[in-house]
């Protein structure tokens, strides 16, 4: 059997001296499974033989061996850091795993500590108004006891009247 697969293969490399593969993407456009005539022309008494030949032997143009290889790559890719550390150091694979996990854990802990903001207590309205310059009206409106309610009429009628009965026009 012959499989013809058509698609786009994009590879992104790292910009270091080793030119390692950073990522790759293979988009399959179409595929064909070609069965040689010599296999189809074999006379058999089994009618299921032709049905088995007509079924797809691949998944979207990828053979079973290729799919197993890709699954293995998907499993081994996260272990790449572990394998490279084991090659460069004298640590055992288990010790390399411990050090990598400890470094990642300490990195996430330090990131969480930096982003945490200090908690603040809520400020009351009286505390918020302490930065304003004091006026007559602000002294009346800024009640220090929250249980007392002040009437807005206090602002208008709490001032002593400048006119007296004796000074009223027409009286006298």
C-alpha positions in Angstrom: 0.0 0.0 0.0 1.2 3.5 -0.7 0.0 6.7 1.0 0.3 10.1 -0.6 -0.3 13.0 1.7 -0.3 16.7 0.7 0.0 19.5 3.1 2.0 22.5 4.5 4.9 22.0 6.8 6.0 25.1 8.8 9.0 24.9 11.1 10.2 27.7 13.5 13.8 27.5 14.6 15.5 29.1 17.6 18.0 31.9 16.9 20.9 30.3 18.6 24.0 28.5 17.2 22.3 25.1 17.4 19.3 26.1 15.3 17.0 23.8 17.3 13.4 23.4 16.3 11.2 25.8 18.4 7.9 24.7 17.0 6.4 23.0 13.9 3.0 22.7 12.3 1.9 20.3 9.6 -1.5 21.0 8.0 -2.8 18.1 5.8 -4.8 19.3 2.8 -5.6 15.9 1.3 -4.4 12.3 1.3 -4.8 9.2 -0.9 -4.3 5.6 -0.1 -3.2 3.7 -3.2 -3.5 -0.1 -3.3 -1.5 -1.9 -6.0 -3.6 -3.7 -8.7 -1.7 -6.8 -8.0 -3.2 -7.0 -4.5 -6.8 -6.2 -5.7 -6.5 -8.7 -8.6 -5.8 -11.7 -6.4 -8.8 -14.0 -6.7 -10.1 -15.0 -3.3 -13.2 -16.8 -2.1 -13.6 -14.4 0.8 -15.9 -11.5 0.1 -14.7 -9.7 3.2 -11.3 -9.4 1.7 -12.3 -6.5 -0.7 -14.2 -4.8 2.2 -11.0 -4.8 4.3 -9.0 -3.4 1.4 -11.5 -0.6 0.8 -11.4 0.6 4.5 -9.0 3.5 5.2 -5.7 2.2 6.7 -4.6 5.6 7.8 -6.1 8.5 9.8 -6.2 11.6 7.7 -3.1 10.3 5.7 -1.0 9.4 8.7 -0.2 5.7 9.2 -0.5 4.0 12.6 3.3 4.0 13.0 3.4 7.7 12.4 0.6 8.4 14.9 2.3 6.3 17.5 5.5 8.3 16.9 3.7 11.6 17.3 2.1 10.4 20.5 5.5 9.4 21.9 6.9 12.9 20.9 4.0 14.5 22.7 4.8 12.6 25.9 8.6 13.2 25.7 8.5 16.9 24.8 7.8 18.1 28.3 10.7 15.9 29.6 13.2 17.6 27.3 14.4 19.9 30.1 14.8 17.0 32.4 16.9 15.0 29.9 19.1 17.9 29.0 19.8 18.7 32.7 20.6 15.0 33.3 23.2 15.1 30.4 24.9 18.3 31.7 25.0 17.4 35.4 26.1 14.4 37.4 22.6 14.2 39.1 20.5 11.1 38.7 17.2 11.6 36.8 15.3 11.6 40.0 17.5 14.3 41.5 17.2 16.3 38.3 13.4 16.1 38.5 13.4 17.2 42.1 15.6 20.3 41.4 13.5 21.3 38.3 10.3 21.0 40.3 11.7 22.9 43.2 12.9 25.7 40.9 9.5 25.9 39.3 7.7 25.9 42.6 10.0 28.6 44.0 9.4 30.7 40.9 5.6 30.5 41.2 5.8 31.3 44.9 7.9 34.4 44.3 5.6 35.5 41.4 2.6 35.2 43.7 4.2 37.2 46.5 5.1 40.0 44.2 1.7 40.4 42.7 -0.1 40.3 46.0 -1.2 43.7 47.1 -1.3 44.7 50.8 -4.7 44.7 52.3 -6.2 47.9 53.4 -9.0 48.7 55.7 -11.9 50.8 54.4 -11.8 54.4 55.2 -14.9 56.1 56.6 -16.3 59.3 55.0 -15.0 61.4 57.9 -11.4 60.2 57.4 -11.6 60.8 53.6 -12.6 64.5 54.2 -9.7 65.3 56.6 -7.5 66.5 53.7 -10.0 69.2 52.7 -9.7 72.7 54.2 -12.2 73.3 57.0 -15.2 75.5 56.5 -18.2 76.4 58.5 -20.4 74.0 56.6 -17.9 71.1 56.7 -17.7 71.4 60.5 -21.5 70.9 60.7 -21.7 68.2 58.0 -18.8 66.1 59.2 -20.5 64.3 62.1 -18.0 62.3 64.2 -20.7 60.1 65.6 -22.2 57.9 62.8 -25.4 57.1 64.7 -26.6 60.8 64.7 -28.2 62.1 61.5 -27.9 65.8 60.7 -30.6 67.7 58.9 -29.6 69.7 55.9 -31.6 72.5 57.5 -28.8 72.9 60.1 -26.7 74.7 57.5 -29.2 77.4 56.7 -30.9 78.1 60.1 -28.1 77.6 62.5 -26.5 81.0 61.8 -27.6 83.8 64.1 -29.8 86.4 62.4 -28.2 89.8 61.9 -31.4 91.7 61.9 -33.2 92.3 65.1 -36.8 93.4 65.6 -35.7 97.0 66.4 -33.8 97.3 63.1 -36.7 96.2 60.9 -37.9 98.8 58.4 -41.2 100.3 59.1 -41.1 99.6 62.8 -40.4 102.2 65.1 
